[in-house]
């Protein structure tokens, strides 16, 4: 994907994928390309994020679980010769409250993605006051 996003003509030959020379336009606005955020909590997922990603995404986590995963991620980043500097940490919390916002921020989480629980407009609309309180607490 990085080659498609950054080169006029790209090709790829890998173990599972072969891409003949081709073009992909339009190119992303972000430079050098769209951030690659890698998800997963398994050791291999964390190594993949550290070696190839611009960030890491964790789903359905508490601050306590996040702390443990981030310790493992920090070890993976160090093994890859990297640190969290310029590396984005994104988490969807199990529960979002003004208290957990601070706990996640203290851990170095850059962005929380609040789970809405439903995609139906009426269900999302009922959650808007709660989301507004969270947004105010975060600012």
C-alpha positions, 0 to 999 in steps of 0.5 A: 500500500505504501508503494501505491500511495507514494509511487507513480507506478507500483508493483509488489511480489510477496509470499501471498500477494503479487501485484503487477505494475499499476497505478493508483490515483488519486494519491492520499493527501497525507504525506508521505501516505495515510498512517498505517495503524495496526491493531491487535494485542498478540505479540506478533501484532505488536511486533508488526505495529512496531516494525511497519506501523505509524501507530497501534489500535486496541479495542475494548480495553480498560486503562489497566489492560491498556497499560499492560499492552503498552508495556509489551508494545514499548518492548516491541518498539525498542526491539525495532529501534523505535519509540512512541515518538511520532507513533500514534496510540488509539484505543476504543475503551470498554467504557468511556467516562470522564475518569477513564479519559484521564487514565488513558491520557496518563498512559499516553493514549493519543486518541479514544474512539468511543464505541456507539453500540449501534449504527441506527440514527435514533440510538446514536442520537440518544447517546449524544448528550453522553458523548458531549459530556465526554468531549467537554471533559477531554478539553 
